[in-house]
Amino acid sequence: MARTAMINARTERELKKEVEEILKSLGISTTEAINIFFRQVKLRRGLPFPVEIPNEETIAVFRDSEEGKGLTECKDADDMFKRLGV
C-alpha cells in the first residue's frame, strides 16, 4: 500500500459544495481531483493553467453574463449555428 499524507485546507463552504457537485458529475472524488492537480503541477513544474488578472472589459462581460445581460437564447444547436452564421 502506498504511503499517504494528509492535506488540510480551508475554503468557502459554497465553493466546496459547487465544486464537489461538478466533480461528482465527472465521476471523480475531491481527493482524486487534488491528486490530478498535484500530478500536473509536478509534471509541468508549475501551475497547469495560466493565472491572469482579467482586464476591465473581461470583468464587465463576466458581470453582465452573471446578471443575464446581453445573452442570446437559442432553441437548439441548429438555431445557434444559424445565428452565428456557421
Secondary structure, 3 states (H helix, E strand, C coil): CCCCCCCCCCCCHHHHHHHHHHHHHHCCCHHHHHHHHHHHHHHHCCCCCCCCCCCHHHHHHHHHHHCCCCCCCCCCHHHHHHHHCC
